[in-house]
Every structure is written in structure tokens, then in C-alpha cells.
Amino acid sequence: MSKNTAKSIVSKYKGVQGIISGSGNTYWSARICGTVKRGYKTEREAAKAVDIILIKNGREPVNILVSK
């Protein structure tokens, strides 16, 4: 039986969480409004995905994107 050696990283962006896997790879996930998208290579990509989810739900972006 193997141990789960993944570690969580706190992000500076809202709704973004990082995971360092047991093999040392870092992955970022976007989690907001009951939606989870995983597997982003950078923290910035995950933050942009959070903003896109918010826009699709009719809300204002909070991280990178700016409303007109």
C-alpha cells in the first residue's frame, strides 16, 4: 500500500489551489461556483480559468481578467 505524498499549495489568486504530486510535479486547479477544473501547468492559467467560470455564470471576474 502506498502513501499519498501530495502536498497542497496556497495560491495568491481566489479559487486556485496547487498540488505537488509525489513525483515532484506541480499542478494547479480552479475551483469556484461548484465547478472544478484540474491540470493547469501554471497558477496564472488556473486563475484565468476561474475568471472564465465566473463570467459564464454572470458574475464579475476576480483574478486576472477585467470586465469592460
N, C-alpha and C positions, 0 to 999 in steps of 0.2 A: 504494500500500500504506500503510495507516495504522498508527501505533504504538499499542501498548496503554499507555494512560496511567493505568490504575487503580492505586491505592495501597492498601496493606493497613494496617489499624489494629489495634493490640493492645488487647484488652479486659481489664477488671478481673475478668470472670467466666470460669470454666472452660468450655472448649468453644465459646467465642463469638469470632467474628472479624468485623471490619468492613472494608468496601471502599468507597473513594471512587472513583466512576466518573470517566471522562474529562469528563463534563458537570458534575461537581461534586456529584452526588447521593451520599448515604451510605446504604449498605445493610448489614445485619447478617445473618450466617449462624450456624446452630447445627450443630456438628459433634462427634459423640460416638458411641461404640459402633458405628462403621462406618456411621452414618446422617448424612446431610447435609440440612438444611432451609435454604433460602435465601429472601431477600426480605423480611426483617423491617425495619420502619421504625425501631425503637428497639433499643438494646442490651439493655434490660430484657426486651423481648418475646422476643428470641433466647435470653436466659438462662433464661427461663421454659420455653421450648421444649426446652432441654437437660434441664432437670429432669423434664419430662413424658416425654421419651425414656427417661431413666434409670428412672423409676417403671414404665414399661411393660416394661422389661427386668428388673424385680425388684430394682433397686438403690436406694440412698438418694439423694435429691436433694442437689446440692452448691451451688446458687446462691441461689435466691430461695425456693422452696417448702420447707416444713418438714414432716417426717413426724410423724404423731401417735403 
